[in-house]
Amino acid sequence: MQPIVGIVGGLGPEGTVHYYRKLTALLAGLPLDLGRPGIVVDHVWIDRFSGLLRAGADPEALELLLGSLRRLERAGATLALFAAVTPHRFLPALRPRSPLPIADLVGATCEDVRAAGHRVVGLVGTRFTVSEPFFRDALEAAGVRVVVPDEAGTDYLDALIFGPLARGEKTPTMKGELAAIVGRMARREPLDALVVACTDLMDLMGTEVPLLDPIDSHLRLALRMLAASGARAQ
């Protein structure tokens, strides 16, 4: 049976496009005659998801994500990928109820940060990603010190990600603001690398600090999971 990758997309749309391009480029390197995986995408509306997060309605947000996973399973998917970072805060609650195995972006990123020998990294993303423990604690458990934006930077990033970027709007001013935020982080503590934990931000990052895109870590893990499932099926 051909493996099929199921993407929970739309959170936000620009980030999903960035994710989809990287995934298809990676899968295109696999021979067609050896069962190159197919891809299906389910769209979750970002304003619905962000509204639930802001209201503290975690049970409803969890059900929203589970609904997407179930639709992917009905469409034939054999592995699920969230094309956004923030939904991974629900991973512990999702896994026991998901009809599909889910690749863990956070765990994969932490493994790559540790393997690269980074001791201090910056972390940028939504307010939920930089202020809640699901990403920071995982990095710190790997022996990595984490530097996050100041309060003004966190406010700007959260409004940017759930506002203009969710609508597909990008301007040179945004790039300058992001560089200033990262600059303030680096002045507080020199950074070995910057973990860009939001797929919508990568195209706007222009900084001298080396960038780590968690998508790359996520997709490498997905390939390993696909290979393992294929080996078990033989």
PEZIKA-V167996 format. One record per pair of residues at least 6 apart in sequence whose C-alpha atoms are under 8 Angstrom apart, sorted by the first residue. I is the first residue (numbers start at 0). J is the second residue. Records with the same first field share a line. If there is no record, write none. Layout:
# PEZIKA-V167996
I = J + J
This chain:
# PEZIKA-V167996
1 = 34 + 35 + 36 + 37
2 = 34 + 35 + 36 + 37 + 76 + 77 + 78 + 225 + 229
3 = 36 + 37 + 38 + 39 + 75 + 76 + 77 + 78
4 = 36 + 37 + 38 + 39 + 76 + 77 + 78 + 79 + 80
5 = 38 + 39 + 40 + 41 + 71 + 72 + 76 + 77 + 78 + 79 + 80
6 = 38 + 39 + 40 + 41 + 71 + 79 + 80 + 81 + 82
7 = 40 + 41 + 42 + 43 + 64 + 67 + 68 + 79 + 80 + 81 + 82
8 = 15 + 40 + 41 + 42 + 43 + 81 + 82 + 83
9 = 15 + 41 + 42 + 43 + 44 + 45 + 82
10 = 43 + 44 + 45 + 48 + 82 + 83 + 165
11 = 44 + 45 + 83 + 161 + 164 + 165 + 199
12 = 165 + 166 + 167
13 = 164 + 165 + 167 + 198 + 199
14 = 82 + 83 + 197 + 198 + 199 + 200
15 = 82 + 83 + 198
17 = 198 + 199
18 = 82 + 198 + 214
21 = 215
22 = 218
26 = 35 + 36
27 = 35
29 = 35
38 = 76
39 = 71 + 74 + 76
40 = 71
41 = 67 + 70 + 71
42 = 67
43 = 63 + 64 + 67
45 = 161 + 165
46 = 161
48 = 60 + 63
49 = 161
51 = 57 + 59 + 60
52 = 60
61 = 89 + 92 + 93
64 = 86
65 = 93 + 96 + 97
68 = 79 + 97 + 98 + 99
69 = 97 + 98
71 = 79
72 = 98 + 99
76 = 99
77 = 99 + 100
78 = 99 + 100 + 101 + 102 + 221 + 225
79 = 99 + 100 + 101 + 102
80 = 101 + 102 + 221
81 = 87 + 102
82 = 198 + 214
83 = 197 + 198
84 = 104 + 105 + 128 + 196 + 197 + 198
85 = 125 + 127 + 128 + 197
87 = 103 + 104 + 105 + 133
88 = 128 + 133 + 134
90 = 103
94 = 100 + 101
102 = 217 + 220 + 221 + 224
103 = 217 + 220
104 = 213 + 214 + 216 + 217
105 = 134 + 137 + 213 + 217
106 = 137
107 = 213 + 216 + 217 + 220
108 = 213 + 216 + 217
109 = 137 + 138 + 141
110 = 141
111 = 216
113 = 141 + 142 + 143
117 = 143 + 191 + 192
118 = 142 + 143 + 144 + 191
119 = 143 + 144 + 145 + 146 + 189 + 190 + 191 + 192
120 = 143 + 144 + 145 + 146 + 190 + 191 + 192 + 193 + 194
121 = 145 + 146 + 147 + 181 + 184 + 185 + 190 + 192 + 193 + 194
122 = 129 + 145 + 146 + 147 + 148 + 193 + 194 + 195 + 196
123 = 129 + 147 + 148 + 156 + 193 + 194 + 195 + 196 + 197
124 = 156 + 157 + 160 + 195 + 196 + 197 + 200
125 = 153 + 156 + 157 + 160 + 197
126 = 153 + 154 + 156 + 157
128 = 134 + 196
129 = 135 + 147 + 148 + 153
135 = 145
138 = 144 + 145
139 = 145
146 = 184 + 188
147 = 184
148 = 180 + 181 + 183 + 184
149 = 180 + 184
152 = 180
160 = 199 + 200
163 = 169
164 = 199
169 = 203
173 = 203
174 = 203 + 204 + 205
177 = 203 + 204 + 205
178 = 204 + 205 + 206
181 = 206
190 = 208
191 = 208 + 209
192 = 208 + 209 + 210 + 211
193 = 208 + 209 + 210 + 211
194 = 210 + 211 + 212 + 213
195 = 201 + 210 + 211 + 212 + 213
196 = 212 + 213
198 = 212 + 214
201 = 212
